[in-house]
Amino acid sequence: DAIAIAARAIKAGEANLVIAGGVESMSRAPYVMGKSDNAFGRSQKIEDTTMGWRFINPKLKELYGVDTMPQTAENVAEQFNVNRADQDQFALVSQQRTASAQAKGFFSKEIVAVEIPQRKGDAVVIDTDEHPRASTTLEALSKLKPVVKADGTVTAGNASGINDGAAALLIASDDAVQAYNLKPRAKIIASTAVGVEPRIMGFAPAPAIKKLLKQANLTLEQMDVIELNEAFAAQALAVTRDLGLPDNSDKVNPNGGAIALGHPLGASGARLVTTALNQLEQTGGRYALCSMCIGVGQGIALIIERV
């Protein structure tokens, strides 16, 4: 949403040059303790914020429940009939596509290497995502136990990883481009956000994409690449099927997605747009659509055009 906010600020004349993006350290996500529900109460609840809620509003819990992210994925799998075999196959394709993209050096144009000084010897250089598992097989994925319930379908293998990451883009007005002698790579066409029931938050990109295409007067067929956040195979498949796309479409996450690369929450939106632009530039495409689900039932989508 940071990119969309930056674009709106520029259109409104409130800014002309904005760095938009985010950072997330899921490996350091804190445990939090909220205040008691009652004045001077002594009840204390500790919540793990890695994949769940931070401060739960009791009223919201009464209305919609407070399912964790894996639980919402299980809800989506059940409601939209996404079986375990299809989820595992989707996860395998994500890993395979990422492995292929890494081998070709696809991501090198969008990764800034990080040097970690050592007490002795040369610094360690991190310039490749560490989460992908190129050796993953369908057999190995099928042996993993469900994480939500015994007869569930969501596993660690068909879900995105718990990762650290950061991403940012420079958003500029036409005046800023001229003033600072910048070279534009793409322009933001439109963005939108929607809401669905929190318990099926992973499905939210589907209505967001439909709303956005209508808003931009464009069609899904005009999109040369679609970057979907791929939090869970269950929700990604539910979304693509609702849009009428085949499973594992070549247009959707052609270089793999979050199941392989990881999903550092605050950084994922900017990462999706960066990867989409990278794909457009390497293939000569024109339009890219980026969309992701967000906790508590939100869905966001954005279209860019290569220039």
N, C-alpha and C positions, 0 to 999 in steps of 0.2 A: 504494500500500500504506500510505502514511502515514495516510490517512483510516481505513482498516480497523484499523490499529494504535491510533489514537486512540480509536476506538469500543470496541475490546477493553479498553483501559486504563480507560475509563470504566465499562464493565460490571463489570470486576474490582475497582472501587473504588480504583484507583491514581491516578485523576485525575478532575476534574469539569469542566475547561475546557481544551481543547487547540486550538492553531492547527496545522492539518495542511495540508501542500502541498509544493511544491518549486520549485526554480529551476534553469534550465539555460541555459548560454551555449555553444551548439554552435559558434558562429563562433569561439570562443576555446578549443575543445577542444585539449588539449595533445598534443604528441608525447611519448611516454614511452620510457624506456630501462630495461629490467629488468637484473637481475644475470645473470652468466653461469650456464649450467647446471652448470658444474663449478667446484670450488673453485679460486680464483686464475686462472680462465679469462679469456681476453682477448677472447672473442667478444662483440660488442655488436650488439643488434638494436633498431632504433627503430620504434615502432608509432604509427600515426596513430589516435587514439582517437575521432575524430568518428563513424564508423559501424562501428567494429570492436572488437577486444578491447583491454584495457588491459595486463594482465599474464597472458600465456598459460601455463597449467599444462600442461607436456609430457604428463602422464598423461591429462589431459582431451582433449588433442589426439589422442592415440593411440586413445582410446575413441570419441569422437564427432566429431572434426574441429573446426576453428575457423573455419567459414564466416563471412564478413562478413554484415551485415544484407541487402544486396542479393542476395548469394548464397543466403541462406535463402529469400528471396522467390522467387527463380528455382526453387529446389527445390520450394517449395509449388506454384508454377504447373505444374511438370512432374508432380508426384505427383497433383495434384487436377484436372489437365486444364483449367486456366484460360488461355485463349488471349489473344493480344495485343489483338485487337479488343475483347474484353470488358473488358480492363483499361483500355484507353484510353477506352472509353465510360463506365466507372465514374469515371475521373478527370475527365472532362468534366462529368458530373453533379455531382460534388463542387464543382468550380469554379463551376458555374452556381448551385447552391444557396447557396454562400457569398456570391456576388455579390448574389443576391436578398436574403439575410438582411442583408447590410451596407447595402444600399439602403434597407431598411425600418427600419434602426436596431436590429435584433434584439440585436446584441452590446453595445450601449451600456450595458445594465444590468449587464454583467459585466466591463466593462473599466475599469480605473483609469488615467486619463490620466497620462502622464509628461512633465514639462517639462524641456527641455534648455536651460540657460542659454547665451546666445551672447555673444561678446565685444562685439558691437555689436547694438543693436536688441533686439526682444522675444525672449523664449524660444520655442523651437520646441516645439510641443505634439504628442506622439504619442498618438493616441487611436483609431487604426484599425490593424488588422493589415496588414502590408505585403506579405506573401507571395502572397495570392490574385491570380490572373491572370484577370480577368473577360473578357478578349478571347480566351481560349483557344478553339481550334476542334478538332474531331476530325481535320481534315486536318493541322493543325500537330502535334498529338500523334502522329499516325501516321508522321510524318517523322523523329521523334527516334530516334537510334541506341540499341540495347540497351547497358546499362552493364556487364553481367557477361560475356557472350560474344556472338559475332557473330550466332548464330541464337537468341539469347535473347529474352525478352518484357518484361523489366523495364527501364524507361527513367526518365529524370529527370522525365518528365511524368506517369507513373502511379505515382510514389513520393512520399512526404511530403518536405517541405523540411528544410533544415538551418537551424534557427532559434534565436533566443534568446527566453526567456519565463519567466514566473513566475505561479503561481496558489496561492491558499490559501483554506481554509474554517475557520470557527470551529465546532468540535464541542463540544457541551455536554451535561451530564447534566440530568435534570429539576430537581435541586436547584440547579444553576447557573443554569438558566433563571429560576427563581423569585428567587434571590438577587440576580441582576444585571439583573432586569427585561428579559430578552431575548425576542425574538419569533422562535420557531422557524419555519423555512420548509420543512423536510423532516426525516424521521427515517431512520436507516440500518436497513434490515431485516435484511440478511445480507451476508456477503462470503466469498469463498473463493479459493484458488489451486491450480493444478495444474501438472504438468510433462509435457512431451513431448520427443521427440528434439530436441536443439539445432538440428539442420540444418533442421527445419521449425518453428522457434519461432513463426512467424507464425500457425500453425494453432491454437495453444494456447487462444485465447479460446473456441473451440467446446466442448471438453470442460469448460472452466471454467464456461461459461454453463449447460451441462446439469447439472453438479454443483450449481451454486448454486440453480437453479430447484427441483431436487429437495429441497435442503436447506431452502429457504424455503417449500416446499409451494405454489409458484405455477407458472403456465404462461407460455410465451412470448407467448401471445395476450393475457395480462393486462398485458403491458408496453406502456405508451402511447408510449414512446420508447426507442430503443436507441442508445446512443452507443458506437461501436466506434472504436478508436484509428486505424485506417486508415493504418498505416505504409506499406503498399503495397497497390495495388489487388488484386494477386494473392492476398494473404493475406486481405484483407477479403472478397473474393468466395468464397474457399474456406470461410471461416467461415460466412457467411450461407447458402451453399448447403447446407452440412452441417446447418444448423439448419432447413432447409426453407423459408427465406425467398426471395422472388423477388429477382433482381438489382435494385439500386437501389430497394429497398423504401422507401416513404414513412416508415416507422417508424425506419429506420436512418439516422443522421446527417442529419436533415431540413434542417439548416442548413449542410450541408457538413461536411467533416472535415479531417484532417491533410494530405491531398494539397493542399488549397487553403490551409488556415490555417497549416500547419507543425506540427512535432512535436518541440518542445523536451522532451527525454526526461523529465527529473525533474519537469517542470511538467504533463505531459500528463494524468496521472490526475486531478488536482484540476481541471484545465480541463474534462475530460469531464464530471465530476460537476456542475460549475458550469453548463455549457451545458445539460445534461440538466434541471437544476432550473429554469433559465430557460425552457426549452421547456414544462415541465409547468405553470409559472405562467402562461405566455402562452396556453396551450391548454386549461387546466383539467384536464389529465391527472392520474392518480393515481400510477402506478408508472413508474420509469425504471430501466433496466438499463445499467450502464456496464462495459465490458470492454476489456482491452488485452493485447497480447502483450509479453513482456519477454525480453531477450536471454538466451541459454543455455537456451531451451526453456520458459520460464515463461509461464503465463497467469493473469490475475487478473480477477475479476468482482465487482460490488457492485450491490445493489439499494437504491434509496431510494424513499420514499413521501412525496408532498407532504402537508403538514398545513395 
